[in-house]
Amino acid sequence: MNQINISQVVLWGHKLHTSQHSYIHYGFYKALQEFGYIILWLDKDDNVTNIDFSNSLFITEGQVDKNIPIIDNCYYVLFNCDLTKYKWKDIKVLLLRVYTKECERYVRLKKLDKYVYYEDASIYNEFPTLYMPWATDLLPYEIDENIKNIDDIIDNSKKDVNFIGTFTNEQSCVRFFCILNDLKFNKFGGEFNKTNVGFKTHQYLIQQSYIAPAIQTEFQVNHGYIPCRIFKNISYGKMGITNSLAVAEFFNGNLIYNSDILKTLALGVEFENMDKETKKARILFLMEYVKQNHTYLNRIKILFKCLNRIN
């Protein structure tokens, strides 16, 4: 995989639990660690005076790239950054974007995989760009552990619906549905550095949830955004439930889907009332699909494939 000459990877900014994007960095961290890379996770407040950054691969995001060292022989993966300061050095830059359905409208993009596109630098685009969705935060062997325990996850009898993250208007619909159906809606996290939920606890809460819907905002649905939540919930052992047509199509129609939030939640409850073996077969199929195709190991391989193109 590694044809580029790098001595280490530097994740710059978004220390863990400081923002939503910190979990993206954490996904990269786990996968890169699995591949055996030396990884530094730094930000603008760290003293980097004595660090040798030669031949590093930097990964950063536009809100937190202040004070990032810009060094001639390094690679930079930039997500939503102001590119001004990256133009004046002999560095190699790859722009990273999240996939949306708009990608499929541009003929200049090269399709690398399902919902993964690459664009060379051109008069339209100053730097090469990779478009891809995020992934689950679990590695394949961790998903295998959940597969082994799938009977216990399915046999959960609690009537709680646990939500972890930032509360939106759409989540109000989920809470309203729970009130109507005698389910208890519980909200956790969403206030960074105040009410963080650890990774093991996060997974446990989703596994203990009666249904685990990945409900998206109107903006996300309209733009065909694929959230990391759907990959996570499935990898934890829960049936995928979505109000997004793009997400339903991404999973080849194997999820529970309706554009109406209340209807898709009702379909989720219907699924829970099916016989155990039917539920188990459908969930295991999705878990294997995520394990094989949608971990950060998969995303890192694509990232390096694109970096090799600009080497």
Residue frames relative to the residue before (quaternion, step in Angstrom):
aa qw qx qy qz dx dy dz
M 1.0000 0.0000 0.0000 0.0000 0.00 0.00 0.00
N 0.7723 0.3852 -0.1935 0.4667 3.58 0.86 -0.96
Q 0.0247 0.7891 -0.6111 0.0578 3.55 -0.22 1.28
I 0.6113 0.5352 -0.3612 0.4576 3.59 1.19 -0.30
N 0.4541 -0.7032 0.4894 0.2446 3.53 -1.11 0.77
I 0.2410 0.7570 -0.5757 0.1932 3.58 -0.17 1.27
S 0.3465 -0.7471 0.5358 0.1866 3.54 -1.07 0.80
Q 0.7980 -0.0254 0.0484 0.6001 3.58 1.20 -0.52
V 0.3377 -0.6924 0.5901 0.2416 3.55 -1.35 0.20
V 0.1460 -0.7818 0.6031 0.0605 3.55 -0.95 0.93
L 0.1750 -0.7325 0.6514 0.0922 3.55 -0.73 1.13
W 0.1109 -0.8302 0.5458 0.0246 3.57 -0.50 1.18
G 0.8346 0.1482 -0.1497 0.5090 3.54 -0.61 1.22
H 0.7893 0.3182 -0.2550 0.4591 3.52 -1.41 0.13
K 0.0166 -0.7974 0.6012 -0.0503 3.56 0.60 1.14
L 0.6856 -0.5451 0.2973 0.3800 3.54 -1.12 0.76
H 0.8432 0.1427 -0.1794 0.4863 3.55 -1.05 1.04
T 0.5348 0.6252 -0.4260 0.3763 3.63 1.16 0.30
S 0.7953 0.0101 0.0124 0.6060 3.59 1.23 -0.33
Q 0.6642 -0.4732 0.3804 0.4360 3.55 -1.29 0.16
H 0.6724 0.5133 -0.3035 0.4385 3.57 0.98 -0.83
S 0.5171 0.6391 -0.4294 0.3739 3.60 1.17 -0.32
Y 0.6401 0.5241 -0.3318 0.4533 3.60 1.13 -0.55
I 0.5619 0.5439 -0.3817 0.4926 3.57 1.25 -0.37
H 0.6549 0.4975 -0.3064 0.4793 3.57 0.92 -0.91
Y 0.6389 0.5258 -0.3288 0.4552 3.57 1.01 -0.77
G 0.6229 0.5331 -0.3359 0.4636 3.58 1.05 -0.72
F 0.6430 0.4976 -0.3091 0.4933 3.56 1.01 -0.83
Y 0.6314 0.5579 -0.3288 0.4265 3.57 0.96 -0.91
K 0.6859 0.4882 -0.2909 0.4546 3.59 0.80 -1.00
A 0.6862 0.4885 -0.2892 0.4547 3.57 0.90 -0.91
L 0.6627 0.4979 -0.3051 0.4689 3.58 0.93 -0.87
Q 0.6096 0.5375 -0.3364 0.4757 3.56 1.10 -0.70
E 0.6432 0.5250 -0.3115 0.4623 3.57 1.01 -0.82
F 0.6836 0.4593 -0.2738 0.4968 3.57 1.11 -0.66
G 0.5732 -0.6599 0.3431 0.3438 3.59 1.27 0.03
Y 0.4405 0.7092 -0.4549 0.3098 3.60 1.19 0.30
I 0.4491 -0.5973 0.5831 0.3186 3.52 -1.29 0.47
I 0.0601 -0.8211 0.5673 -0.0200 3.59 -0.75 1.06
L 0.1046 -0.7481 0.6524 0.0621 3.53 -1.04 0.90
W 0.1223 -0.7700 0.6222 0.0708 3.58 -0.98 0.87
L 0.0840 0.8297 -0.5292 0.1566 3.54 -0.15 1.37
D 0.0862 -0.7773 0.6115 0.1206 3.55 -1.31 0.07
K 0.7914 -0.3699 0.2261 0.4311 3.57 -1.35 0.01
D 0.6924 0.4919 -0.2783 0.4486 3.59 1.15 -0.52
D 0.5639 0.6083 -0.3904 0.3994 3.60 1.22 -0.15
N 0.4128 -0.6697 0.5590 0.2620 3.55 -1.17 0.67
V 0.0427 -0.8382 0.5429 -0.0301 3.58 -0.33 1.26
T 0.2591 0.8255 -0.4752 0.1600 3.57 1.30 0.22
N 0.7978 0.3271 -0.1500 0.4838 3.58 0.83 -0.96
I 0.5153 0.6324 -0.4273 0.3898 3.60 1.22 0.29
D 0.2999 -0.7300 0.5878 0.1775 3.56 -0.94 0.94
F 0.1326 -0.8290 0.5421 0.0348 3.56 -0.39 1.25
S 0.3205 0.7690 -0.5076 0.2199 3.62 1.19 0.16
N 0.8584 0.0805 -0.0861 0.4993 3.55 -1.05 0.87
S 0.3724 0.7215 -0.4977 0.3051 3.57 1.01 0.82
L 0.2856 -0.6759 0.6403 0.2272 3.50 -1.38 0.34
F 0.1522 -0.7920 0.5883 0.0595 3.57 -0.62 1.17
I 0.0693 -0.7550 0.6508 0.0409 3.55 -1.09 0.81
T 0.1510 0.8071 -0.5523 0.1438 3.59 -0.62 1.09
E 0.3077 -0.7243 0.5910 0.1772 3.53 -1.41 0.09
G 0.6690 -0.6063 0.2774 0.3284 3.54 -1.03 0.89
Q 0.6477 0.5271 -0.3318 0.4388 3.60 1.09 -0.51
V 0.8022 0.3101 -0.1099 0.4982 3.58 1.19 -0.56
D 0.4957 0.6903 -0.4272 0.3086 3.63 1.14 0.29
K 0.3143 0.7465 -0.5188 0.2735 3.58 1.19 0.42
N 0.8470 0.1452 -0.1556 0.4872 3.57 -1.04 0.94
I 0.3660 0.7245 -0.5140 0.2774 3.61 1.14 0.25
P 0.4331 -0.6866 0.5044 0.2942 3.63 -0.83 0.86
I 0.1319 -0.7724 0.6176 0.0675 3.57 -0.93 0.91
I 0.0146 0.8344 -0.5350 0.1317 3.51 -0.25 1.40
D 0.6151 -0.6421 0.3244 0.3227 3.54 -0.86 1.05
N 0.7911 0.3491 -0.1925 0.4638 3.61 0.78 -0.87
C 0.5478 0.6285 -0.3845 0.3963 3.59 1.20 0.47
Y 0.3862 -0.6719 0.5840 0.2415 3.52 -1.41 0.32
Y 0.1216 -0.7925 0.5959 0.0456 3.56 -1.13 0.74
V 0.1174 -0.7432 0.6562 0.0582 3.54 -0.89 1.03
L 0.0692 -0.8484 0.5224 -0.0508 3.54 -0.37 1.32
F 0.1171 -0.7873 0.6043 0.0363 3.55 -0.82 1.05
N 0.8543 -0.1171 0.0316 0.5054 3.58 -0.57 1.23
C 0.3540 0.7472 -0.4852 0.2844 3.58 0.96 0.87
D 0.4724 -0.5560 0.5830 0.3575 3.52 -1.36 0.34
L 0.3033 -0.8244 0.4585 0.1345 3.58 -0.46 1.23
T 0.3802 0.7761 -0.4597 0.2046 3.60 1.24 -0.20
K 0.7570 0.4123 -0.2341 0.4496 3.58 0.68 -1.05
Y 0.6415 0.5313 -0.3289 0.4451 3.60 1.23 -0.21
K 0.5837 0.6330 -0.3474 0.3713 3.58 1.29 -0.13
W 0.7380 0.4777 -0.2194 0.4231 3.56 1.12 -0.58
K 0.6535 0.4546 -0.3251 0.5105 3.57 1.21 0.34
D 0.5010 -0.6295 0.4978 0.3239 3.55 -1.28 0.42
I 0.3048 0.7448 -0.5218 0.2830 3.53 0.47 1.28
K 0.3920 -0.6909 0.5522 0.2530 3.53 -1.28 0.34
V 0.1012 -0.8234 0.5582 -0.0159 3.54 -0.64 1.20
L 0.0413 -0.7411 0.6694 0.0303 3.52 -1.13 0.84
L 0.2737 -0.7499 0.5795 0.1638 3.57 -0.75 1.04
L 0.1946 -0.7751 0.5945 0.0887 3.55 -1.02 0.85
R 0.0017 -0.7872 0.6155 -0.0380 3.54 -0.87 1.00
V 0.4651 -0.6409 0.5256 0.3109 3.54 -1.21 0.52
Y 0.5163 -0.6367 0.4733 0.3225 3.56 -1.01 0.78
T 0.0748 0.7166 -0.6934 0.0044 3.51 -1.24 0.74
K 0.6789 -0.5169 0.3200 0.4117 3.59 -1.18 0.35
E 0.5098 0.6461 -0.4215 0.3808 3.60 1.24 -0.29
C 0.5381 0.6428 -0.3994 0.3711 3.61 1.15 -0.57
E 0.6936 0.5135 -0.2819 0.4193 3.55 0.94 -0.87
R 0.6069 0.5720 -0.3495 0.4271 3.58 1.26 -0.14
Y 0.6941 0.4865 -0.2651 0.4596 3.57 1.21 -0.46
V 0.3516 -0.7819 0.4785 0.1898 3.57 -0.43 1.23
R 0.6164 0.5731 -0.3576 0.4047 3.59 1.13 -0.45
L 0.5828 0.5730 -0.3758 0.4367 3.61 1.24 -0.24
K 0.2907 -0.7403 0.5830 0.1659 3.56 -1.07 0.83
K 0.3465 -0.7409 0.5380 0.2038 3.56 -0.81 0.99
L 0.1798 -0.8046 0.5612 0.0734 3.59 -0.67 1.13
D 0.7742 -0.0636 0.0873 0.6236 3.56 1.14 -0.67
K 0.7026 -0.4136 0.3240 0.4799 3.56 -1.25 -0.04
Y 0.8487 -0.0168 -0.0533 0.5260 3.56 -0.69 1.22
V 0.6025 0.4907 -0.3793 0.5023 3.59 1.16 0.64
Y 0.0155 0.8172 -0.5712 0.0749 3.58 -0.66 1.15
Y 0.1630 -0.7704 0.6112 0.0803 3.53 -1.23 0.63
E 0.1037 -0.7844 0.6106 0.0331 3.55 -1.08 0.81
D 0.3823 -0.7151 0.5389 0.2282 3.57 -0.81 1.00
A 0.5950 -0.5170 0.4588 0.4101 3.54 -1.27 0.32
S 0.1179 0.7861 -0.5929 0.1291 3.57 -0.97 0.86
I 0.7171 -0.3885 0.3198 0.4822 3.57 -1.27 -0.24
Y 0.6601 0.4964 -0.3045 0.4746 3.59 1.23 -0.43
N 0.8022 0.1580 -0.0122 0.5756 3.53 1.13 -0.70
E 0.3914 -0.7745 0.4438 0.2236 3.59 -0.38 1.21
F 0.7858 0.1699 -0.0792 0.5894 3.58 1.08 -0.76
P 0.5835 -0.5530 0.4406 0.3994 3.60 -1.15 0.46
T 0.1521 -0.8152 0.5585 0.0186 3.57 -1.03 0.84
L 0.1851 -0.7562 0.6216 0.0871 3.52 -1.06 0.89
Y 0.1209 -0.7666 0.6286 0.0508 3.56 -0.93 0.99
M 0.2376 0.7678 -0.5698 0.1713 3.60 -0.75 0.99
P 0.5053 -0.6123 0.4900 0.3601 3.61 -1.21 0.32
W 0.5500 -0.5571 0.4798 0.3962 3.56 -1.30 0.10
A 0.3834 -0.7304 0.5299 0.1968 3.62 -1.18 -0.33
T 0.6344 -0.4667 0.4094 0.4604 3.56 -1.29 -0.19
D 0.4694 -0.6730 0.4911 0.2923 3.56 -1.19 0.50
L 0.5760 0.5716 -0.3864 0.4384 3.60 1.26 0.07
L 0.3863 -0.6699 0.5799 0.2563 3.53 -1.25 0.54
P 0.7048 -0.4895 0.2850 0.4271 3.63 -1.12 0.46
Y 0.6745 0.4899 -0.3233 0.4477 3.63 0.86 -0.82
E 0.6216 0.5260 -0.3437 0.4679 3.60 1.15 -0.54
I 0.6207 0.5088 -0.3370 0.4923 3.58 1.10 -0.66
D 0.6063 0.5562 -0.3494 0.4484 3.59 1.05 -0.72
E 0.6228 0.5331 -0.3404 0.4605 3.59 1.04 -0.73
N 0.6638 0.4839 -0.3045 0.4822 3.58 1.00 -0.78
I 0.5994 0.5471 -0.3566 0.4629 3.58 1.09 -0.65
K 0.6415 0.5237 -0.3180 0.4617 3.59 0.99 -0.83
N 0.7576 0.3771 -0.1882 0.4984 3.58 1.06 -0.78
I 0.3069 0.8093 -0.4714 0.1690 3.59 1.26 0.20
D 0.6048 0.5632 -0.3713 0.4234 3.62 1.02 -0.65
D 0.6676 0.4908 -0.2998 0.4728 3.57 0.96 -0.87
I 0.6411 0.5207 -0.3288 0.4581 3.59 1.02 -0.79
I 0.6815 0.4847 -0.2859 0.4678 3.59 0.93 -0.90
D 0.6844 0.5117 -0.2867 0.4331 3.59 1.02 -0.80
N 0.3756 0.7343 -0.4876 0.2863 3.60 1.23 0.01
S 0.1949 -0.8201 0.5333 0.0710 3.59 -0.71 1.08
K 0.4454 0.7060 -0.4555 0.3094 3.61 1.25 0.02
K 0.3162 -0.7474 0.5574 0.1750 3.55 -1.13 0.68
D 0.3953 0.7037 -0.4833 0.3391 3.56 1.14 0.70
V 0.1503 -0.7247 0.6598 0.1298 3.55 -1.25 0.56
N 0.1329 -0.8321 0.5380 0.0225 3.55 -0.31 1.30
F 0.0763 -0.7859 0.6135 0.0140 3.54 -0.86 1.02
I 0.0924 -0.7835 0.6139 0.0246 3.56 -0.90 1.02
G 0.6546 0.5133 -0.3659 0.4173 3.58 -0.69 1.04
T 0.7206 -0.4195 0.3367 0.4376 3.52 -1.35 -0.32
F 0.3944 -0.7418 0.5021 0.2053 3.56 -0.75 1.11
T 0.0923 -0.7948 0.5996 0.0127 3.58 -0.87 1.03
N 0.6941 -0.4347 0.3500 0.4547 3.57 -1.29 0.06
E 0.6342 0.5421 -0.3285 0.4428 3.55 1.05 -0.76
Q 0.6275 0.5217 -0.3403 0.4672 3.58 1.11 -0.62
S 0.5445 0.5931 -0.3989 0.4390 3.59 1.21 -0.38
C 0.6120 0.5404 -0.3366 0.4691 3.57 1.13 -0.67
V 0.6361 0.5185 -0.3244 0.4704 3.56 1.03 -0.82
R 0.6577 0.5014 -0.3089 0.4698 3.59 0.92 -0.88
F 0.6359 0.5225 -0.3218 0.4682 3.60 1.00 -0.82
F 0.6354 0.5245 -0.3226 0.4660 3.59 0.97 -0.86
C 0.6474 0.5260 -0.3189 0.4500 3.59 0.95 -0.85
I 0.6321 0.5269 -0.3285 0.4636 3.59 0.98 -0.82
L 0.6827 0.4981 -0.2826 0.4538 3.59 0.93 -0.91
N 0.7880 0.3370 -0.1472 0.4937 3.58 1.08 -0.70
D 0.5178 -0.6842 0.3916 0.3323 3.57 1.21 0.56
L 0.4478 0.6308 -0.4915 0.4001 3.55 0.97 0.93
K 0.3816 -0.7230 0.5292 0.2271 3.56 -1.08 0.68
F 0.2148 -0.7831 0.5746 0.1025 3.58 -0.65 1.12
N 0.0386 -0.7997 0.5988 -0.0205 3.56 -0.75 1.11
K 0.1511 -0.7857 0.5952 0.0748 3.57 -0.88 0.96
F 0.0389 -0.7886 0.6136 -0.0114 3.54 -1.00 0.95
G 0.8385 0.2381 -0.1505 0.4665 3.57 -1.21 0.56
G 0.4843 0.6843 -0.4833 0.2520 3.50 -1.34 -0.44
E 0.7054 0.3432 -0.2481 0.5684 3.60 1.25 -0.32
F 0.2898 -0.8213 0.4649 0.1593 3.54 0.03 1.32
N 0.8183 0.1772 -0.2135 0.5034 3.52 -1.10 0.98
K 0.6880 0.4398 -0.2908 0.4987 3.63 1.23 0.16
T 0.8242 0.0405 0.0240 0.5643 3.58 0.69 -1.06
N 0.1110 0.8323 -0.5344 0.0968 3.57 0.89 0.90
V 0.2381 -0.7393 0.6133 0.1436 3.53 -1.14 0.73
G 0.4326 -0.7130 0.4891 0.2554 3.60 -0.71 1.05
F 0.6641 -0.5522 0.3317 0.3796 3.55 -1.18 0.55
K 0.6637 0.4922 -0.3090 0.4709 3.59 0.93 -0.84
T 0.6505 0.5068 -0.3073 0.4749 3.56 1.02 -0.84
H 0.6118 0.5582 -0.3321 0.4516 3.55 1.03 -0.87
Q 0.6818 0.4834 -0.2870 0.4681 3.56 0.80 -1.01
Y 0.6545 0.5215 -0.3139 0.4484 3.59 0.91 -0.92
L 0.6582 0.5172 -0.3167 0.4461 3.59 0.91 -0.89
I 0.6496 0.4916 -0.3181 0.4849 3.59 1.01 -0.75
Q 0.6526 0.5147 -0.3147 0.4584 3.59 0.93 -0.83
Q 0.7033 0.4505 -0.2523 0.4887 3.58 1.12 -0.71
S 0.5285 0.6332 -0.4066 0.3930 3.58 1.28 -0.04
Y 0.5420 -0.6384 0.4384 0.3263 3.58 -0.93 0.92
I 0.7387 -0.0340 0.0054 0.6732 3.54 1.06 -0.85
A 0.2058 -0.7825 0.5785 0.1034 3.59 -1.15 0.59
P 0.0176 -0.8448 0.5347 -0.0121 3.60 0.41 1.19
A 0.2437 -0.7218 0.6271 0.1627 3.56 -1.18 0.69
I 0.0107 0.8419 -0.5358 0.0641 3.55 0.43 1.29
Q 0.1960 -0.8162 0.5399 0.0630 3.56 -0.81 1.07
T 0.5857 -0.5705 0.4474 0.3623 3.52 -1.30 0.40
E 0.6721 -0.4917 0.3701 0.4118 3.54 -1.30 0.35
F 0.6342 0.5361 -0.3282 0.4503 3.58 0.97 -0.86
Q 0.6748 0.4940 -0.2967 0.4610 3.59 0.86 -0.94
V 0.6498 0.5155 -0.3155 0.4609 3.57 0.96 -0.87
N 0.6806 0.5110 -0.2928 0.4359 3.57 0.86 -0.97
H 0.7436 0.3931 -0.2142 0.4967 3.59 1.09 -0.68
G 0.4885 -0.7032 0.4182 0.3034 3.59 1.22 0.14
Y 0.2718 0.7767 -0.5178 0.2341 3.57 1.12 0.67
I 0.2425 -0.7591 0.5897 0.1310 3.58 -0.98 0.91
P 0.2437 -0.8201 0.4974 0.1436 3.64 -0.29 1.17
C 0.5546 -0.5921 0.4587 0.3625 3.57 -1.16 0.52
R 0.5301 0.6593 -0.3968 0.3562 3.59 1.16 -0.54
I 0.6618 0.5093 -0.3306 0.4397 3.61 0.90 -0.82
F 0.6421 0.5073 -0.3219 0.4762 3.61 1.03 -0.76
K 0.6524 0.5258 -0.3129 0.4472 3.58 0.94 -0.90
N 0.6929 0.4973 -0.3014 0.4264 3.57 0.68 -1.07
I 0.6585 0.4933 -0.3097 0.4765 3.57 0.97 -0.82
S 0.6792 0.4937 -0.3036 0.4502 3.60 0.85 -0.90
Y 0.6328 0.5213 -0.3279 0.4694 3.59 1.20 -0.48
G 0.6160 -0.5840 0.3278 0.4147 3.58 1.28 -0.27
K 0.5820 0.5797 -0.3721 0.4322 3.59 1.22 0.37
M 0.5664 -0.5928 0.4556 0.3466 3.54 -1.20 0.58
G 0.4479 -0.6940 0.4992 0.2618 3.56 -0.98 0.86
I 0.0150 -0.7818 0.6218 -0.0431 3.57 -0.84 1.07
T 0.0681 0.8299 -0.5427 0.1102 3.59 -0.62 1.08
N 0.2921 -0.7173 0.5997 0.2013 3.54 -1.30 0.44
S 0.5953 0.5749 -0.3431 0.4444 3.58 1.31 0.24
L 0.4290 -0.7003 0.5115 0.2529 3.56 -0.79 1.04
A 0.6271 0.5474 -0.3405 0.4372 3.59 0.98 -0.81
V 0.6614 0.4906 -0.3065 0.4774 3.60 0.96 -0.83
A 0.6329 0.5266 -0.3299 0.4619 3.58 0.98 -0.82
E 0.6761 0.4772 -0.2899 0.4807 3.59 0.95 -0.85
F 0.5849 0.5829 -0.3611 0.4333 3.59 1.09 -0.72
F 0.7523 0.3394 -0.1801 0.5352 3.56 1.05 -0.81
N 0.5360 -0.6959 0.3720 0.3001 3.55 1.19 0.70
G 0.6913 -0.5125 0.2783 0.4267 3.58 1.02 0.79
N 0.5281 0.6676 -0.3908 0.3503 3.59 1.24 0.22
L 0.5826 0.5549 -0.3839 0.4530 3.59 1.27 0.12
I 0.5022 -0.5508 0.5393 0.3918 3.51 -1.39 -0.11
Y 0.0827 0.8286 -0.5406 0.1201 3.58 -0.55 1.17
N 0.2310 0.6896 -0.6809 0.0859 3.47 -1.29 0.71
S 0.5111 -0.6635 0.4446 0.3178 3.59 -0.93 0.80
D 0.6332 0.4796 -0.3168 0.5183 3.58 1.24 -0.46
I 0.4574 -0.7273 0.4362 0.2673 3.58 -0.53 1.19
L 0.6782 0.4942 -0.3071 0.4489 3.60 0.83 -0.92
K 0.6564 0.5079 -0.3145 0.4608 3.58 1.02 -0.75
T 0.6699 0.4836 -0.3200 0.4637 3.59 0.93 -0.81
L 0.6154 0.5227 -0.3478 0.4767 3.61 1.11 -0.58
A 0.6317 0.5224 -0.3284 0.4693 3.59 1.03 -0.77
L 0.6348 0.5097 -0.3265 0.4803 3.59 1.06 -0.73
G 0.6129 0.5494 -0.3416 0.4536 3.57 1.11 -0.66
V 0.6482 0.4959 -0.3098 0.4878 3.58 1.02 -0.80
E 0.6162 0.5389 -0.3431 0.4607 3.60 1.02 -0.74
F 0.6298 0.5362 -0.3288 0.4558 3.55 1.01 -0.83
E 0.6657 0.5105 -0.3057 0.4503 3.59 0.94 -0.84
N 0.6721 0.4841 -0.2947 0.4764 3.59 1.20 -0.41
M 0.4774 0.6508 -0.4454 0.3876 3.59 1.30 0.08
D 0.6278 -0.5202 0.4006 0.4181 3.56 -1.26 0.22
K 0.6643 -0.5732 0.3231 0.3546 3.51 -1.12 0.79
E 0.6831 0.5083 -0.3103 0.4228 3.60 0.81 -0.91
T 0.6188 0.5271 -0.3405 0.4726 3.59 1.08 -0.68
K 0.6542 0.5039 -0.3045 0.4748 3.56 0.91 -0.94
K 0.6644 0.5307 -0.3032 0.4302 3.54 0.84 -1.00
A 0.6644 0.5130 -0.3078 0.4480 3.59 0.89 -0.94
R 0.6881 0.4850 -0.2922 0.4538 3.58 0.88 -0.89
I 0.6690 0.4901 -0.3049 0.4682 3.57 0.96 -0.84
L 0.6571 0.5136 -0.3204 0.4493 3.62 0.89 -0.87
F 0.6078 0.5521 -0.3496 0.4512 3.58 1.04 -0.74
L 0.6897 0.4706 -0.2737 0.4775 3.59 0.93 -0.93
M 0.6290 0.5379 -0.3376 0.4485 3.58 1.01 -0.76
E 0.6489 0.5033 -0.3122 0.4777 3.59 0.98 -0.81
Y 0.6341 0.5398 -0.3229 0.4497 3.56 1.02 -0.81
V 0.6660 0.4734 -0.2949 0.4954 3.58 0.96 -0.88
K 0.6424 0.5412 -0.3278 0.4324 3.60 0.91 -0.88
Q 0.7231 0.4465 -0.2475 0.4653 3.58 0.91 -0.87
N 0.8411 0.2811 -0.0745 0.4561 3.57 0.97 -0.83
H 0.8272 0.2760 -0.0810 0.4827 3.59 1.05 -0.62
T 0.3903 0.6278 -0.5606 0.3731 3.52 0.75 1.16
Y 0.6362 -0.5202 0.3847 0.4203 3.58 -1.24 0.11
L 0.4938 0.6041 -0.4519 0.4324 3.60 1.21 -0.09
N 0.6485 0.5054 -0.3084 0.4784 3.57 0.99 -0.85
R 0.6824 0.4958 -0.2981 0.4468 3.57 0.90 -0.91
I 0.6377 0.5181 -0.3305 0.4644 3.61 1.02 -0.75
K 0.6220 0.5378 -0.3456 0.4521 3.61 0.98 -0.75
I 0.6612 0.4879 -0.3018 0.4833 3.58 0.97 -0.85
L 0.6212 0.5540 -0.3309 0.4446 3.56 1.01 -0.85
F 0.7015 0.4481 -0.2736 0.4819 3.58 0.87 -0.92
K 0.5747 0.5705 -0.3786 0.4483 3.59 1.08 -0.58
C 0.6869 0.4635 -0.2758 0.4871 3.58 0.99 -0.84
L 0.6260 0.5231 -0.3414 0.4668 3.61 1.02 -0.72
N 0.6261 0.5340 -0.3352 0.4588 3.58 1.05 -0.71
R 0.6212 0.5570 -0.3425 0.4320 3.58 1.09 -0.62
I 0.7441 0.3742 -0.2224 0.5068 3.57 1.08 -0.67
N 0.4208 0.7295 -0.4495 0.2979 3.59 1.29 0.03
